[in-house]
């Protein structure tokens, strides 16, 4: 029985999960690595900057068997250009670039980007009682754009961030198990990706008792929320992109013998982008470790292992500065009434992922462990609350949602699955996905209908927060070891100084 369970747990997609490391894998890793090198060189004192730069560079050399890398792009030119076009159009409806109405959260993201552009690094917002209050969370996404804007001027920052976002989205789309040739199937599955969401419409109709007004946000129809992919891209690409890329890379390679050292380097690079990436991917990485223990088909080089340990230790100390100030509780305590919590919880898990997961379980002939982990993670996350908007729920859920998306895509790939005995087509899954598509349609509608507003890069993050120091962005630099590694912080210029040109 134990062997049977282990076999099902480690079952895998023999078409898409044993891929060798290829040009796409290296491109994704380079995309994730660039902000890390910028951070190390721009934020650390020079001896530590040299040390960590050398460590990361050595890890690239030892975590990847370069002789085994397949230097070939997995998509034909016409299909690849279609994915690039889709990414450019998709991202144009988000906040990066401000082509249409950005979500209100972009006021904060614009302030962070402006602070990183106008201020020397590390960015400090105040010096009180001998302690700097520094920017310290989820900044990897902004660093390449901020560095370019420092060199060329703030006028390029909008377009640069849009192109950087579109590049990450392009790499994500290329990393999915999509048809490699241009055709109707590729276009329909691309549409599935853009419109992938839980059935928020049914939840809204159930709880609100009426058809929701357009373009109201459907994703918060109850006290919980699992955002659609378009919602993640439009509201929080700084969290979404690294998690999307990490999850997609995991699915592509986790059964390849060369994956585990590669995964160690990947884990080290994700922390700067968002600490929620590793939290959400951890159960899947453990599955890879289990596979490694069972097969024992490759030794792990010491360098990527030590790099991961050192980077995680250092970034852990940096990212957890005064973390106790971030609100955390349980949903039961927050709800107050267990009866109301239970009913909303059950309806939420059924509509957001439960119904789809059960249908996938009945049809899939592979990747059972990935499906089980996704279901368990998504079922447990609503029990906790962390952050002002419950970032634990919104971000840590993303890897599991991406896995459900990928598993859904595999159902529509000919030859990848043994069909169920009755040979029926997955029409019920198509119907549920069609209902879920109302959520991203509302996001697109909001972006188009709401009046566009211009970004304000002159206002600091503290100004944007009405004088407060949000602990999920700003930390007290009160740890001696972190102060030792970091350069002396620079006080962020005020709006008046920015307008006067004193950067």
SEMARRO-117171 format. One record per residue (C-alpha): chain; x, y, z; residue number from 1. Coordinates in steps of 0.001 Angstrom, whole numbers, plus 500000, padded with zeros to 6 digits. Layout:
NODE  ch    east   north      up    i
NODE   A       X       Y       Z  NUM
...
! end
This chain:
NODE  ch    east   north      up    i
NODE   A  500000  500000  500000    1
NODE   A  502848  502371  500881    2
NODE   A  504546  501685  497563    3
NODE   A  501302  502273  495678    4
NODE   A  500751  505587  497450    5
NODE   A  504338  506663  496746    6
NODE   A  503978  505713  493086    7
NODE   A  500840  507823  492730    8
NODE   A  502415  510681  494687    9
NODE   A  505387  510783  492314   10
NODE   A  503396  510132  489151   11
NODE   A  504257  512698  486534   12
NODE   A  503517  514123  483135   13
NODE   A  505837  512173  480843   14
NODE   A  505399  514724  478067   15
NODE   A  505920  517981  479972   16
NODE   A  507611  517268  483339   17
NODE   A  510801  515519  482240   18
NODE   A  512011  518252  479936   19
NODE   A  515770  518883  479943   20
NODE   A  517026  522318  480891   21
NODE   A  516892  524394  477724   22
NODE   A  517244  527935  476436   23
NODE   A  513902  528881  477969   24
NODE   A  514934  527617  481415   25
NODE   A  518135  529655  481313   26
NODE   A  516254  532747  480099   27
NODE   A  513790  532497  483012   28
NODE   A  516621  532007  485481   29
NODE   A  518448  535041  484048   30
NODE   A  515265  537141  484323   31
NODE   A  514920  536208  487988   32
NODE   A  518644  536650  488645   33
NODE   A  519090  540172  487240   34
NODE   A  517375  541993  490164   35
NODE   A  519404  539900  492611   36
NODE   A  522715  541042  491117   37
NODE   A  521461  544646  491033   38
NODE   A  520445  544387  494687   39
NODE   A  523696  542793  495825   40
NODE   A  525841  545379  494030   41
NODE   A  523632  548369  494837   42
NODE   A  522624  547664  498442   43
NODE   A  525508  545785  500110   44
NODE   A  528892  547075  501225   45
NODE   A  531482  546249  498617   46
NODE   A  533191  543263  500337   47
NODE   A  529812  541543  500805   48
NODE   A  528647  542638  497358   49
NODE   A  531681  540941  495821   50
NODE   A  531182  537846  497961   51
NODE   A  527505  537342  497139   52
NODE   A  528000  538218  493455   53
NODE   A  530768  535634  493239   54
NODE   A  528636  533105  495111   55
NODE   A  525675  533566  492778   56
NODE   A  527901  533422  489703   57
NODE   A  529532  530204  490920   58
NODE   A  526114  528717  491574   59
NODE   A  525167  529359  487968   60
NODE   A  528228  527401  486970   61
NODE   A  527654  524410  489253   62
NODE   A  523864  524148  489634   63
NODE   A  523473  523671  485891   64
NODE   A  525163  520973  483846   65
NODE   A  525859  523227  480878   66
NODE   A  526878  520280  478722   67
NODE   A  523348  518898  479007   68
NODE   A  521498  522162  478293   69
NODE   A  519458  521946  475097   70
NODE   A  520154  525234  473326   71
NODE   A  516876  525316  471488   72
NODE   A  513748  527421  471944   73
NODE   A  510736  525127  472453   74
NODE   A  508316  527055  470198   75
NODE   A  508275  527628  466482   76
NODE   A  508660  531242  465361   77
NODE   A  505009  531879  464530   78
NODE   A  503800  530383  467810   79
NODE   A  506482  532250  469773   80
NODE   A  505528  535578  468192   81
NODE   A  501898  534863  469062   82
NODE   A  502856  534372  472710   83
NODE   A  504878  537605  472677   84
NODE   A  501921  539491  471208   85
NODE   A  499555  537993  473764   86
NODE   A  501859  539046  476607   87
NODE   A  502160  542608  475277   88
NODE   A  498392  542969  474938   89
NODE   A  497656  541314  478301   90
NODE   A  500132  543522  480159   91
NODE   A  498852  546675  478439   92
NODE   A  495626  546331  480455   93
NODE   A  497549  546251  483751   94
NODE   A  499171  549038  485719   95
NODE   A  502651  548842  484238   96
NODE   A  502818  551531  481583   97
NODE   A  499585  553200  482705   98
NODE   A  498045  552838  479246   99
NODE   A  494608  552337  480830  100
NODE   A  493195  552804  484321  101
NODE   A  495525  551074  486757  102
NODE   A  494170  549510  489935  103
NODE   A  494324  551595  493101  104
NODE   A  497193  549441  494427  105
NODE   A  499401  550982  491750  106
NODE   A  499515  554209  493723  107
NODE   A  501683  552334  496218  108
NODE   A  503722  550575  493533  109
NODE   A  504375  553863  491732  110
NODE   A  505558  555390  495003  111
NODE   A  507972  552488  495581  112
NODE   A  509306  552747  492033  113
NODE   A  509741  556512  492399  114
NODE   A  511607  556111  495699  115
NODE   A  513941  553521  494160  116
NODE   A  514578  555822  491198  117
NODE   A  515099  559130  492995  118
NODE   A  516910  557867  496088  119
NODE   A  520324  556312  496601  120
NODE   A  520180  552737  497901  121
NODE   A  519302  551463  500485  122
NODE   A  516209  553688  500661  123
NODE   A  515454  555145  504095  124
NODE   A  512303  557030  505056  125
NODE   A  513407  558314  508460  126
NODE   A  516202  558167  511020  127
NODE   A  514732  558018  514520  128
NODE   A  516467  557196  517800  129
NODE   A  519510  555920  515933  130
NODE   A  517531  553586  513636  131
NODE   A  516795  553908  509917  132
NODE   A  513389  552887  508548  133
NODE   A  514211  551273  505206  134
NODE   A  512382  549860  502203  135
NODE   A  512806  546121  502382  136
NODE   A  510031  544021  500811  137
NODE   A  508990  542790  497348  138
NODE   A  511342  545125  495462  139
NODE   A  512981  542730  492983  140
NODE   A  510413  543494  490289  141
NODE   A  511212  547222  490377  142
NODE   A  515019  547218  490524  143
NODE   A  515946  546826  486808  144
NODE   A  513510  549571  485821  145
NODE   A  514669  551867  488627  146
NODE   A  518310  551374  487621  147
NODE   A  517510  552213  483985  148
NODE   A  515530  555296  485062  149
NODE   A  518451  556467  487207  150
NODE   A  520613  556403  484081  151
NODE   A  518151  557752  481502  152
NODE   A  515689  559770  483572  153
NODE   A  512281  559276  485135  154
NODE   A  510587  559812  481757  155
NODE   A  511483  556255  480661  156
NODE   A  510220  554528  483782  157
NODE   A  506655  553813  482607  158
NODE   A  507614  552223  479306  159
NODE   A  510555  550353  480859  160
NODE   A  508394  548779  483564  161
NODE   A  505784  547772  480997  162
NODE   A  508398  546067  478794  163
NODE   A  509980  544365  481823  164
NODE   A  506543  543069  482855  165
NODE   A  505754  541909  479333  166
NODE   A  509100  540082  479158  167
NODE   A  508329  538154  482346  168
NODE   A  504814  537375  481105  169
NODE   A  506204  536205  477764  170
NODE   A  508592  533821  479517  171
NODE   A  505728  532520  481637  172
NODE   A  503535  531822  478607  173
NODE   A  506417  530041  476889  174
NODE   A  506902  527908  480018  175
NODE   A  503364  526518  479936  176
NODE   A  502452  523249  478156  177
NODE   A  500911  524982  475155  178
NODE   A  500901  523793  471520  179
NODE   A  504217  524639  469913  180
NODE   A  502701  525432  466543  181
NODE   A  500362  528275  465670  182
NODE   A  496761  527165  465283  183
NODE   A  493287  527363  466733  184
NODE   A  494208  525126  469676  185
NODE   A  497023  527468  470727  186
NODE   A  494756  530523  470511  187
NODE   A  491996  528875  472549  188
NODE   A  494401  527682  475249  189
NODE   A  495990  531133  475404  190
NODE   A  492508  532499  476030  191
NODE   A  492068  529892  478768  192
NODE   A  495236  531137  480488  193
NODE   A  494234  534805  480363  194
NODE   A  490707  534044  481616  195
NODE   A  491605  531367  484183  196
NODE   A  489741  531991  487441  197
NODE   A  487502  530463  490054  198
NODE   A  483729  530768  489701  199
NODE   A  483435  534096  491527  200
NODE   A  480259  534956  489631  201
NODE   A  478335  532124  491291  202
NODE   A  479665  533162  494693  203
NODE   A  478645  536773  494094  204
NODE   A  475164  535746  492981  205
NODE   A  474816  533512  496034  206
NODE   A  476012  536056  498595  207
NODE   A  474871  539315  497020  208
NODE   A  471563  538026  495688  209
NODE   A  471789  540045  492483  210
NODE   A  473800  540338  489292  211
NODE   A  477021  542242  490116  212
NODE   A  477430  545688  488657  213
NODE   A  480077  546081  485992  214
NODE   A  483000  546432  486626  215
NODE   A  482871  545703  490371  216
NODE   A  485590  543354  491707  217
NODE   A  484140  539861  491884  218
NODE   A  487082  538261  493673  219
NODE   A  486090  539480  497143  220
NODE   A  482536  538123  497157  221
NODE   A  483268  536621  500584  222
NODE   A  485905  537096  503291  223
NODE   A  488382  535013  501268  224
NODE   A  489827  535549  497796  225
NODE   A  491870  533559  495308  226
NODE   A  492611  536055  492508  227
NODE   A  492389  535238  488830  228
NODE   A  495588  535303  486804  229
NODE   A  494561  538598  485206  230
NODE   A  493772  539966  488665  231
NODE   A  497244  539002  489862  232
NODE   A  498934  540574  486838  233
NODE   A  496924  543788  487016  234
NODE   A  497102  544298  490795  235
NODE   A  500391  542763  491984  236
NODE   A  502836  541745  489220  237
NODE   A  505737  542191  491654  238
NODE   A  504449  539101  493482  239
NODE   A  502765  537286  490596  240
NODE   A  505543  537107  487990  241
NODE   A  508229  535359  490069  242
NODE   A  505673  532897  491458  243
NODE   A  504289  532158  487996  244
NODE   A  507766  531550  486615  245
NODE   A  508882  529424  489561  246
NODE   A  505779  527228  489418  247
NODE   A  505948  526786  485642  248
NODE   A  509653  525870  485794  249
NODE   A  508927  523344  488517  250
NODE   A  506296  521582  486415  251
NODE   A  508540  521541  483324  252
NODE   A  511550  519973  485006  253
NODE   A  510769  518381  488368  254
NODE   A  511218  514808  487118  255
NODE   A  514406  515579  485223  256
NODE   A  517492  514254  487069  257
NODE   A  519212  517655  486729  258
NODE   A  516371  519600  488362  259
NODE   A  517174  519583  492089  260
NODE   A  520437  521613  491926  261
NODE   A  518655  523963  489516  262
NODE   A  515768  524253  492008  263
NODE   A  518172  525244  494791  264
NODE   A  519427  528183  492730  265
NODE   A  515861  529065  491755  266
NODE   A  514846  529175  495413  267
NODE   A  517734  531475  496269  268
NODE   A  516706  533925  493536  269
NODE   A  513008  534127  494406  270
NODE   A  513277  535573  497913  271
NODE   A  514211  539085  496836  272
NODE   A  511197  539201  494520  273
NODE   A  508703  538012  497121  274
NODE   A  509047  535820  500216  275
NODE   A  505648  534294  499424  276
NODE   A  507085  532470  496406  277
NODE   A  509090  530024  498499  278
NODE   A  506259  529540  500980  279
NODE   A  503903  528554  498193  280
NODE   A  506425  526423  496300  281
NODE   A  507876  524671  499375  282
NODE   A  505466  521671  499318  283
NODE   A  506236  521078  495642  284
NODE   A  509986  521349  496214  285
NODE   A  509611  518736  498954  286
NODE   A  508012  516479  496362  287
NODE   A  511104  516948  494209  288
NODE   A  513350  516125  497176  289
NODE   A  511329  512942  497724  290
NODE   A  511770  512024  494086  291
NODE   A  515500  512663  494420  292
NODE   A  515653  510428  497502  293
NODE   A  513841  507629  495713  294
NODE   A  515859  507753  492497  295
NODE   A  519271  508867  493835  296
NODE   A  520295  509575  490271  297
NODE   A  522481  512640  490779  298
NODE   A  524708  514175  493399  299
NODE   A  524107  517777  494418  300
NODE   A  527051  520153  494156  301
NODE   A  527949  521874  497413  302
NODE   A  528033  525366  495867  303
NODE   A  524321  525799  495013  304
NODE   A  523391  524241  498353  305
NODE   A  525594  526664  500297  306
NODE   A  524418  529587  498150  307
NODE   A  520802  528783  498923  308
NODE   A  521501  528474  502658  309
NODE   A  523505  531730  502847  310
NODE   A  521134  533754  500667  311
NODE   A  518093  532498  502559  312
NODE   A  519735  533241  505901  313
NODE   A  520709  536772  504872  314
NODE   A  517457  537568  503052  315
NODE   A  515480  536043  505899  316
NODE   A  517089  538469  508339  317
NODE   A  516540  541383  505958  318
NODE   A  512929  540599  505045  319
NODE   A  511802  539920  508612  320
NODE   A  512820  543297  510044  321
NODE   A  510039  544141  512564  322
NODE   A  507816  541505  510948  323
NODE   A  505855  541315  514203  324
NODE   A  504232  544635  513269  325
NODE   A  502434  542989  510335  326
NODE   A  498945  541901  511475  327
NODE   A  498489  538134  511704  328
NODE   A  495634  536055  513084  329
NODE   A  493368  533171  512140  330
NODE   A  490221  533370  510060  331
NODE   A  488180  531859  512878  332
NODE   A  489255  534600  515275  333
NODE   A  488638  537256  512659  334
NODE   A  485248  535888  511669  335
NODE   A  484002  535756  515244  336
NODE   A  481273  533223  514488  337
NODE   A  482382  529704  513580  338
NODE   A  479049  528869  511953  339
NODE   A  479270  531748  509464  340
NODE   A  482888  530936  508795  341
NODE   A  482203  527291  507991  342
NODE   A  479467  527957  505446  343
NODE   A  481433  530652  503604  344
NODE   A  484590  528517  503718  345
NODE   A  482872  525484  502174  346
NODE   A  481223  527503  499409  347
NODE   A  484524  529291  498738  348
NODE   A  486638  526141  498334  349
NODE   A  483975  524498  496172  350
NODE   A  483699  527393  493726  351
NODE   A  487326  528559  493696  352
NODE   A  489125  525255  493205  353
NODE   A  487254  522284  494671  354
NODE   A  484913  521476  491783  355
NODE   A  487673  521879  489199  356
NODE   A  490119  519788  491263  357
NODE   A  487642  516915  491621  358
NODE   A  487031  516870  487875  359
NODE   A  490775  516946  487228  360
NODE   A  491270  514059  489652  361
NODE   A  488725  511983  487737  362
NODE   A  490436  512545  484387  363
NODE   A  494176  512909  485025  364
NODE   A  496444  509898  484604  365
NODE   A  499527  511667  485956  366
NODE   A  500740  514299  488444  367
NODE   A  498538  513067  491290  368
NODE   A  500953  514347  493930  369
NODE   A  500946  517839  492418  370
NODE   A  497143  517849  492368  371
NODE   A  496895  516616  495978  372
NODE   A  499386  519208  497232  373
NODE   A  497542  521963  495387  374
NODE   A  494204  520911  496856  375
NODE   A  495594  520638  500395  376
NODE   A  497361  523999  500192  377
NODE   A  494327  525807  498826  378
NODE   A  492140  524160  501431  379
NODE   A  494325  525203  504374  380
NODE   A  495250  528761  503415  381
NODE   A  491865  530352  504239  382
NODE   A  492428  529364  507888  383
NODE   A  495203  531953  508332  384
NODE   A  495426  535724  507938  385
NODE   A  498688  537623  507408  386
NODE   A  499067  541178  506165  387
NODE   A  496587  544027  505735  388
NODE   A  494933  542386  502698  389
NODE   A  495753  538812  503795  390
NODE   A  498799  538451  501548  391
NODE   A  499214  534907  502830  392
NODE   A  495980  533916  501103  393
NODE   A  496512  535989  497962  394
NODE   A  500157  535117  497271  395
NODE   A  500925  531696  498762  396
NODE   A  497938  530289  496885  397
NODE   A  499398  531290  493518  398
NODE   A  501731  528289  492919  399
NODE   A  498861  525868  493543  400
NODE   A  496559  527844  491252  401
NODE   A  499223  527775  488545  402
NODE   A  499505  524001  488969  403
NODE   A  495740  523660  488499  404
NODE   A  496000  525806  485371  405
NODE   A  498807  523657  483985  406
NODE   A  497006  520405  484761  407
NODE   A  493918  521791  483038  408
NODE   A  495988  522681  479970  409
NODE   A  497332  519129  479766  410
NODE   A  493788  517777  479391  411
NODE   A  493549  519578  476065  412
NODE   A  496888  518296  474755  413
NODE   A  496395  515337  472386  414
NODE   A  498271  512198  473345  415
NODE   A  499201  513392  476823  416
NODE   A  496483  511629  478804  417
NODE   A  494709  508322  478658  418
NODE   A  491059  509333  478282  419
NODE   A  488483  508155  480791  420
NODE   A  486703  504928  480011  421
NODE   A  483581  506665  478704  422
NODE   A  485714  508759  476325  423
NODE   A  483747  511915  477067  424
NODE   A  485137  515358  476457  425
NODE   A  485718  517655  479442  426
NODE   A  482681  519830  478710  427
NODE   A  481923  520325  482399  428
NODE   A  485408  521736  482920  429
NODE   A  484888  524037  479934  430
NODE   A  481599  525211  481449  431
NODE   A  483227  525986  484817  432
NODE   A  486092  527841  483143  433
NODE   A  483547  529851  481145  434
NODE   A  481777  530900  484352  435
NODE   A  485131  531770  485910  436
NODE   A  485977  533965  482894  437
NODE   A  483526  536586  484165  438
NODE   A  486106  537621  486785  439
NODE   A  488938  538594  484391  440
NODE   A  486361  540162  482049  441
NODE   A  485449  542447  484930  442
NODE   A  489137  543278  485439  443
NODE   A  489525  544161  481758  444
NODE   A  486313  546198  481970  445
NODE   A  487551  548162  484962  446
NODE   A  490780  548988  483163  447
NODE   A  488925  550290  480100  448
NODE   A  485863  551971  481628  449
NODE   A  487395  553683  484656  450
NODE   A  489107  556940  483832  451
NODE   A  492860  556605  483360  452
NODE   A  494973  558409  485948  453
NODE   A  498647  559392  485512  454
NODE   A  501316  558010  487849  455
NODE   A  502869  560235  490495  456
NODE   A  506538  559411  491032  457
NODE   A  507191  562527  493061  458
NODE   A  505227  561322  496072  459
NODE   A  507118  559080  498512  460
NODE   A  505720  555833  499867  461
NODE   A  505227  557417  503300  462
NODE   A  503391  560358  501720  463
NODE   A  501207  557948  499781  464
NODE   A  500453  556130  503048  465
NODE   A  499456  559444  504710  466
NODE   A  502528  559579  506923  467
NODE   A  502467  555987  508172  468
NODE   A  505256  553421  507786  469
NODE   A  503565  550273  506378  470
NODE   A  505387  547321  507983  471
NODE   A  504854  545075  504935  472
NODE   A  507095  547492  502985  473
NODE   A  509234  549318  505543  474
NODE   A  511408  547779  508259  475
NODE   A  513398  549134  511208  476
NODE   A  517094  548582  510581  477
NODE   A  517742  547521  514176  478
NODE   A  519721  544321  513579  479
NODE   A  523490  544640  513831  480
NODE   A  524194  541872  511294  481
NODE   A  521945  543457  508671  482
NODE   A  523493  546895  509273  483
NODE   A  526925  545315  508833  484
NODE   A  526075  544023  505359  485
NODE   A  524057  546974  504077  486
NODE   A  525478  550248  502842  487
NODE   A  524611  553353  504820  488
NODE   A  520948  554129  503996  489
NODE   A  520036  557371  502209  490
NODE   A  517038  559453  503231  491
NODE   A  514503  559545  500406  492
NODE   A  514169  562964  498724  493
NODE   A  510908  564799  499337  494
NODE   A  508443  565721  496621  495
NODE   A  509763  569282  496640  496
NODE   A  513353  568104  496186  497
NODE   A  512319  565832  493331  498
NODE   A  510521  568627  491519  499
NODE   A  513572  570841  492005  500
NODE   A  515776  568154  490492  501
NODE   A  517847  567418  493633  502
NODE   A  517980  563649  493328  503
! end
